[in-house]
Amino acid sequence: MVNASDVQKLREVTSAGVMDCKKALEEAKGDFDRALSLIKEKGLLIAEKKASRAANTGIVVAYVHNDRIGVLLEIHCETDFVGRSDPFKELAHNIVMQIAAMDPADVPALLEQPFIRNEKTTINDLIKETIAKVGENITIERFMRYEL
């Protein structure tokens, strides 16, 4: 039997649907950590399926740190609806912070970097998690970092 509070907790952590959380907990026989892994695996599969879809819209995000470092990021998604969504904007903000802090050489180098807020997650993993949440392909087109 799956505990409703565990379903709610898993939902809060993953942003997955209630039924997906319940099924993951049932499959994991109540083991929360195993259920979390199952949800993440499912999210990564969703992201892989979306990877071939065109991402032709998005936003440009600017960030300035202590008037000494500036970052411009062009990040794409499939629709304006997702481009205006909170998960997408949060992802873009986290990525500009990453670029300001870690100064990656290019987009492929950025994607492989450990995320500054969670060293166990790469930027590529962070993008895939957001793809699973919003249901659209997301790509980083380019960025520019300036530093005095």
C-alpha positions, 0 to 999 in steps of 0.5 A: 500500500502506497502512503498518500504523503509519500506520493505528495512528497515525491510529486513535490520533489519531481514535479511529476504527475500524481499517478506517475508518482503513485505508480513509481512508489508501487513499483519500488514497493514503497522505497522513496529513493528507488521511486525517485530514481524511476521518475528520473529515468522516465523523465530522461526517456521523455527528454530523449524522445523530444530531442529530435523536435525543432526548438524554434522559439525561446528567450534571451536572458541577461545576467550581471554579477557585481557589475563585473561579469555579464552573461547573455544566453539564448535558450530555445524551446518549441512554443511561446507558452513554454518560453514564458513558463516558470520552469523554463525561466528558472532553467534559463536563470540557473544556466546564466548563473552557471555561465557567470560562475564557471566560464565554460568555453562553449555550449558542449563544455557547459552541458558537461559541467556539474551544476553549481547548486548540485554537483551530482547533476550536470547542466545537460541533466538539468535541461533533461529534467526541465524537458520532462517537466514542460514536455518540449525540447529545449536547446541552448543555442549560444551564450556570451560571457563578459568579465572585467 
